[in-house]
């Protein structure tokens, strides 16, 4: 599976109905070019922030 798609599925599973695809895409685009392991960390941080709100 594509790593980016896996990150999206992970975020969707973690957030359920609170998952916002547009916000997820903004996170990915604003992060720029980076190793996928770092992107996964950023996604996990974003999930934690979304769960806190």
C-alpha atoms as an extended CHARMM CRD file, in Angstrom:
* protein
*
        53  EXT
         1         1  UNK       CA              0.0000000000        0.0000000000        0.0000000000  PROA      1               0.0000000000
         2         2  UNK       CA              1.1490000000        3.5130000000       -0.7320000000  PROA      2               0.0000000000
         3         3  UNK       CA              2.6610000000        5.0700000000        2.3970000000  PROA      3               0.0000000000
         4         4  UNK       CA              0.7110000000        8.2960000000        1.9690000000  PROA      4               0.0000000000
         5         5  UNK       CA             -2.5520000000        6.4040000000        1.5980000000  PROA      5               0.0000000000
         6         6  UNK       CA             -1.6760000000        4.3500000000        4.6710000000  PROA      6               0.0000000000
         7         7  UNK       CA             -1.1180000000        7.5760000000        6.6500000000  PROA      7               0.0000000000
         8         8  UNK       CA             -4.5060000000        8.8510000000        5.4960000000  PROA      8               0.0000000000
         9         9  UNK       CA             -6.2250000000        5.6040000000        6.5010000000  PROA      9               0.0000000000
        10        10  UNK       CA             -4.4580000000        5.7110000000        9.8730000000  PROA      10              0.0000000000
        11        11  UNK       CA             -5.6790000000        9.2640000000       10.4850000000  PROA      11              0.0000000000
        12        12  UNK       CA             -9.2070000000        8.4030000000        9.3750000000  PROA      12              0.0000000000
        13        13  UNK       CA             -9.3090000000        5.3440000000       11.6390000000  PROA      13              0.0000000000
        14        14  UNK       CA             -8.0230000000        7.3520000000       14.6010000000  PROA      14              0.0000000000
        15        15  UNK       CA            -10.3580000000       10.3190000000       14.1300000000  PROA      15              0.0000000000
        16        16  UNK       CA            -13.4780000000        8.6670000000       12.7430000000  PROA      16              0.0000000000
        17        17  UNK       CA            -16.1640000000       11.2450000000       11.9440000000  PROA      17              0.0000000000
        18        18  UNK       CA            -13.8180000000       14.0670000000       12.9950000000  PROA      18              0.0000000000
        19        19  UNK       CA            -11.4360000000       13.2510000000       10.1370000000  PROA      19              0.0000000000
        20        20  UNK       CA            -11.2550000000       16.2400000000        7.7800000000  PROA      20              0.0000000000
        21        21  UNK       CA             -9.7850000000       15.2750000000        4.4100000000  PROA      21              0.0000000000
        22        22  UNK       CA             -9.1070000000       18.8910000000        3.4270000000  PROA      22              0.0000000000
        23        23  UNK       CA             -7.2240000000       19.5320000000        6.6770000000  PROA      23              0.0000000000
        24        24  UNK       CA             -5.2570000000       16.3130000000        6.1790000000  PROA      24              0.0000000000
        25        25  UNK       CA             -4.2850000000       17.3430000000        2.6590000000  PROA      25              0.0000000000
        26        26  UNK       CA             -3.2530000000       20.7770000000        3.9180000000  PROA      26              0.0000000000
        27        27  UNK       CA             -1.0090000000       19.1140000000        6.4990000000  PROA      27              0.0000000000
        28        28  UNK       CA              0.6460000000       17.0060000000        3.8050000000  PROA      28              0.0000000000
        29        29  UNK       CA              1.1310000000       19.9020000000        1.3910000000  PROA      29              0.0000000000
        30        30  UNK       CA              2.3860000000       22.3170000000        4.0480000000  PROA      30              0.0000000000
        31        31  UNK       CA              4.8840000000       19.7400000000        5.2850000000  PROA      31              0.0000000000
        32        32  UNK       CA              6.7340000000       19.8530000000        1.9760000000  PROA      32              0.0000000000
        33        33  UNK       CA              9.2880000000       17.2910000000        0.9320000000  PROA      33              0.0000000000
        34        34  UNK       CA             10.4280000000       15.0480000000        3.7790000000  PROA      34              0.0000000000
        35        35  UNK       CA             11.1610000000       11.3990000000        4.5230000000  PROA      35              0.0000000000
        36        36  UNK       CA              8.0180000000        9.3360000000        4.9760000000  PROA      36              0.0000000000
        37        37  UNK       CA              9.0150000000        8.3570000000        8.5180000000  PROA      37              0.0000000000
        38        38  UNK       CA              9.0370000000       12.0280000000        9.4700000000  PROA      38              0.0000000000
        39        39  UNK       CA              5.7190000000       12.5400000000        7.7050000000  PROA      39              0.0000000000
        40        40  UNK       CA              4.2280000000        9.6930000000        9.7530000000  PROA      40              0.0000000000
        41        41  UNK       CA              5.3930000000       11.4680000000       12.8990000000  PROA      41              0.0000000000
        42        42  UNK       CA              3.7810000000       14.7120000000       11.7110000000  PROA      42              0.0000000000
        43        43  UNK       CA              0.5290000000       12.8570000000       10.9920000000  PROA      43              0.0000000000
        44        44  UNK       CA              0.5690000000       11.3220000000       14.4820000000  PROA      44              0.0000000000
        45        45  UNK       CA              1.1090000000       14.7850000000       15.9960000000  PROA      45              0.0000000000
        46        46  UNK       CA             -1.7420000000       16.1700000000       13.8840000000  PROA      46              0.0000000000
        47        47  UNK       CA             -4.0320000000       13.3360000000       15.0310000000  PROA      47              0.0000000000
        48        48  UNK       CA             -3.2180000000       14.0680000000       18.6820000000  PROA      48              0.0000000000
        49        49  UNK       CA             -3.9610000000       17.7550000000       18.1380000000  PROA      49              0.0000000000
        50        50  UNK       CA             -7.2770000000       16.9730000000       16.4320000000  PROA      50              0.0000000000
        51        51  UNK       CA             -8.2800000000       14.6350000000       19.2590000000  PROA      51              0.0000000000
        52        52  UNK       CA             -7.5270000000       17.3470000000       21.7900000000  PROA      52              0.0000000000
        53        53  UNK       CA             -9.9930000000       19.7690000000       20.2350000000  PROA      53              0.0000000000
